[in-house]
Amino acid sequence: MKAAGAMLIECDRRDKFSFIENYTGQHPSHYEINEFYYQEKDMPSPSYVFGQFLDLLPRYEFQHILNKYQGDYRTKEFKCWNQLACMIFAHIRQEDSLRDIDIALNAHGKKLYHIGIKQCPRSTLADANERRDYRIYEEFAKSLMLRARRSYANTQLSMDVDNAVYALDASTIDLTLSLFPWAKFRATKGAIKLHTMIDLRGNIPAFLYITDGKVHDVKAAPQIRIEPQGIYVVDRGYVDFAWLWAIEQTDAFFVTRLKTSIKWTRVISRPVDKSRGVRSDQDILLFGQQTKEKNPKRLRRITFRDEDQNRTLVFLTNNFTLSSATIAALYKARWQIELFFKWIKQNLMVKSFYGTSANAVKTQIWITMIVYLF
């Protein structure tokens, strides 16, 4: 690489001297050549791209969180910032193991100071991932989420909706139970689950909760702080009328699909435009004993025909203002969270881990969010 770079520089010099000769008709003098070389020598070298990336991170904010958890207590050399930089480096390069990280860093040993990384043995990085509190990176990632969401707050949605719109879902990451015994899932299989909510204005994560694979999707829903007038788009796995009633009580809205096992009765039917795929728009009441107690108010049931997928979808919502076609479009936009899971699994290190403890796994996932946000 150095030889190639030297050749490019020399070619650039020759081009400059050839231009002078062709333009003036005279060969450049020794004075002109020496002046050019001195100017080139005094010219500041550009910073490395990775160093510029690290400069984008709010260092003061990270240090404030670090002081809160005393992350660098009794640490002399390899600080938490160095751990974060090394892990970001590993994510971007998609290194397979701690050994690969060590080899890659050693290959650029003379550049690490300028890049913003401190060289460390793989055992030091492994110990840092195992022992340093993952909440440092969790809180830092959440602060970046707020920054990113503020930047995209005025982004227009594909449908005519002024409310904040969120899509909520969970994704399972399989693990080997013998290596990750704390990640319970099945009798012979381990897993963790990422309960995630994204803001559809920019597809920015607004909530992330990490559990073992046995925790049902709806069990993590009460951890979400409901925003008044917000619209929460979820699939049928989140149809728990106690939680949906909590959304209603906060003056927020939900859009989901109606389970076939739920008993209901029609109150009124609204006129619909069947050319837009809507087949029915009804006000309903639940009359099952438990569901009626949990949600005594009217709900809205919309039937939509998707000709592209050759299927009929039945939506359930507590929003009586938006058009039925807009409700269907909102649920279709829920697919963005599936694309989010697909992207991070394909481009970042969330399917293989550099440590086996719960702390190491959570540290790596939260640093994944930091890389995604920047």
Residue pairs with C-beta under 8 A, 6 or more apart in sequence:
13 36
16 36
17 28
17 33
17 36
20 26
20 28
20 32
21 27
21 28
47 55
47 114
48 111
48 114
48 115
50 89
50 92
50 115
50 116
50 117
51 114
51 115
51 116
53 88
53 374
54 85
54 88
54 115
54 116
55 116
56 374
57 370
57 374
58 143
58 144
58 147
59 81
61 140
61 143
62 80
62 81
62 84
62 140
65 136
65 139
65 140
65 143
66 72
66 80
66 81
66 136
68 139
69 133
69 135
69 136
71 80
71 132
71 133
71 136
72 79
72 80
77 118
77 120
78 118
78 120
78 124
78 125
78 128
79 118
80 128
80 132
80 136
82 117
82 118
82 120
83 125
83 128
83 129
83 132
84 137
84 367
84 370
85 116
85 117
85 118
86 101
86 105
86 117
86 118
86 120
86 125
87 125
87 129
87 354
87 363
87 364
87 367
88 367
88 370
88 371
89 95
89 101
89 104
89 105
89 117
90 100
90 101
90 349
90 354
91 348
91 349
91 367
91 368
91 371
92 371
93 104
94 347
94 348
94 349
95 101
95 104
95 349
96 352
97 354
98 122
98 125
98 126
98 354
99 122
101 122
101 125
101 354
102 120
102 121
102 122
102 125
105 112
105 117
105 119
105 120
106 119
108 115
109 119
112 118
112 119
125 354
126 354
126 355
126 360
129 354
129 355
129 357
129 359
129 360
129 363
129 364
130 355
130 357
130 359
130 360
131 359
132 359
132 363
133 359
134 359
134 362
134 363
134 366
137 363
137 366
137 367
137 370
138 362
138 366
140 366
140 370
141 208
141 366
141 367
141 369
141 370
141 373
144 369
144 370
144 373
144 374
145 204
145 205
145 206
145 369
145 373
147 373
148 202
148 204
148 373
149 199
149 201
149 202
149 204
149 206
151 202
152 199
152 201
152 202
152 204
153 201
154 201
155 201
155 202
157 165
157 200
157 201
157 333
158 329
158 333
159 326
159 329
159 330
159 333
160 326
161 231
161 322
161 326
161 330
163 229
163 230
163 231
163 253
164 199
164 201
164 227
164 229
164 230
164 231
165 199
165 200
165 201
165 230
165 231
165 233
165 330
165 333
166 197
166 198
166 199
166 200
166 206
166 227
166 230
166 231
166 232
166 233
167 197
167 198
167 200
167 233
167 234
167 333
167 334
167 336
167 337
168 195
168 196
168 197
168 207
168 221
168 224
168 232
168 233
168 234
168 238
168 337
169 196
169 217
169 234
169 235
169 334
169 337
169 338
169 341
170 193
170 194
170 195
170 196
170 217
170 220
170 237
171 193
171 194
171 196
171 341
171 345
172 185
172 191
172 192
172 193
172 194
172 213
173 191
173 192
173 193
173 194
173 345
173 350
173 351
174 185
174 189
174 190
174 191
175 183
175 185
175 190
175 191
175 192
175 353
176 190
177 183
177 185
177 188
177 189
177 190
179 190
179 356
180 190
180 192
180 356
180 361
181 190
182 212
182 357
182 358
183 190
183 191
183 192
183 212
183 213
183 358
183 361
184 190
184 212
184 213
184 214
185 191
185 212
185 213
185 214
186 213
189 213
190 212
190 213
191 212
191 213
192 210
192 211
192 212
192 213
192 361
193 210
193 211
193 212
193 213
193 215
193 217
193 220
194 208
194 209
194 210
194 341
194 350
194 365
195 207
195 208
195 209
195 210
195 211
195 215
195 217
195 220
195 221
195 223
196 205
196 207
196 208
196 209
196 337
196 340
196 341
197 205
197 206
197 207
197 208
197 224
197 232
197 337
198 204
198 205
198 206
198 336
198 337
198 340
199 205
199 206
200 233
200 333
200 336
203 336
203 339
203 340
204 373
205 340
205 369
205 372
205 373
207 223
207 224
208 365
208 366
208 369
209 220
209 223
210 361
210 362
210 365
211 219
211 220
216 237
217 237
217 238
218 237
218 238
218 239
218 240
218 243
221 234
221 238
221 240
221 243
222 243
222 246
226 232
226 246
226 247
226 250
226 252
227 250
227 252
228 250
228 251
228 252
229 251
229 252
229 253
230 252
230 253
231 252
231 253
231 254
231 255
231 319
231 330
232 247
232 252
232 253
232 254
232 255
233 254
233 255
233 256
233 330
233 331
233 333
233 334
234 254
234 255
234 256
234 334
235 256
235 257
235 334
236 256
236 257
236 258
236 259
238 256
239 256
239 257
239 258
239 259
239 262
239 316
241 286
241 290
241 291
241 294
241 295
242 294
244 254
244 256
244 294
244 295
244 318
245 294
245 295
247 253
247 254
247 318
248 254
248 295
248 297
248 318
253 317
253 318
253 319
254 316
254 317
254 318
255 315
255 316
255 317
255 319
255 327
255 330
255 331
256 315
256 316
256 317
256 331
257 313
257 314
257 315
257 316
257 331
258 264
258 301
258 314
258 315
258 316
262 286
262 288
262 291
263 286
263 287
263 288
263 291
264 284
264 285
264 286
264 287
264 299
264 301
265 284
265 285
265 287
266 282
266 283
266 284
266 301
267 282
267 283
267 284
267 285
267 298
268 282
268 283
269 280
269 281
269 282
269 283
270 281
270 282
270 283
270 324
271 281
272 278
272 279
272 280
272 281
272 324
273 325
276 325
277 304
277 305
277 306
277 307
277 325
277 328
278 302
278 303
278 304
278 305
278 324
278 325
278 328
279 303
279 304
279 305
279 312
280 301
280 302
280 303
281 300
281 301
281 302
281 303
281 324
282 300
282 301
282 302
283 298
283 299
283 300
283 301
283 320
284 298
284 299
284 300
284 301
285 292
285 298
285 299
286 292
286 295
286 299
297 318
299 316
299 317
299 318
300 316
300 317
300 318
300 319
300 320
300 327
301 314
301 315
301 316
302 314
302 315
302 316
302 317
302 324
302 327
302 328
303 312
303 313
303 314
303 315
304 312
304 313
304 314
304 315
304 324
304 328
305 311
305 312
305 313
306 312
306 313
313 328
313 331
315 327
315 328
315 331
317 327
319 327
322 330
344 350
344 368
344 372
345 351
348 368
348 371
348 372
349 364
349 368
350 364
350 365
350 368
353 360
353 361
353 364
354 360
354 364
355 361
355 363
355 364
